[in-house]
């Protein structure tokens, strides 16, 4: 499912127009991004948790040139599915 299909699904399930559904989805994405950027988690009970973690700096090897490359430390976004979502996916 891509973004336009998700917007159509939201519109069909909520009774909102596709325009309003697109605005709602964009607002959700912006809110999650801003919250993660500030260092906080987004917890949606039953659905899951969006969070960030720190990845340490490391070295890697460029497979084409066989030279080592320094990969800097950075934050990465993570998502952990909640129990309800896991149950739906696993048909419990």
N, C-alpha and C positions, 0 to 999 in steps of 0.2 A: 504494500500500500504506500503510495506516495502522498505528498502533502495535499494535493488537490483532491485525491480520493478520500483522505482523512477529513478534509473540510466538508465534502459532500456527505460523508457518514455522520459527522457531527450535526449537520443541518437536518438530515433525515431523522436522527434519533432525538433531537432536542426541539424541533419545531422552529428553530431560528432560520433566518435566510442564510444563503451561502456567504453573503457579504459579512453578516454579523458573526457567523461561525469562523470566518477567516480572521476577523478582528479579535475574536476570543482566543483562537489558537495562537495568533501572533503575540497577544498580551501574555498568555501563559508562558510561551517560550522566552519572552523578554524578562518576565518575572523570575523564572528559574535561572536564567543566565546571570541576571543582576545579583540574585541571592548567592549563587555559587561564587561569583566574582568577589563578593564581600567576605567570603570565607565561611558562610553558613550552609546548613543542609536544608533540603526541602523534603519533608516527610508527608507522604500521602498514605494514610492508614489503609491497609488492604491492597494498595497498588504498589507502593515501593518508596525507596528513598534515593534522591539524587544527592551526591556528595562529591567532595574533592579530596584528593590525597596527594602527597608530595612524592615525586619520583626522583631518586638521587641521580646525580651526574654519573655518567659511565662512558666507556669507550666502546666503539663498535668498529667493525671492519667493512669497508666498502667492497662488495663482492666483485665489482668490475675492475678496480685498480689495486685491490688488496692492501690499501693504505688504511691505517687506523684513523678514526674520526672521533673527536670528542663530542659527546651528546650532553648538552647542559642539563642541569636540574630544572624541573618544571612541575607544575601542578597538572593533574589529569582529572577529568570528570568521570564519575562512576555512577552506576545505577544498580541498586540491589532490589530485586523484585520482592514484594510482600507476599504473605501467605495466601491471601485471597487470589492474587494474580497467579501464583504458582499452582493453586488448586484448579483454577479455570483452565490453565494451559495443560495440566495433567489430567483433566476431566475427572476430578474427584467430587 
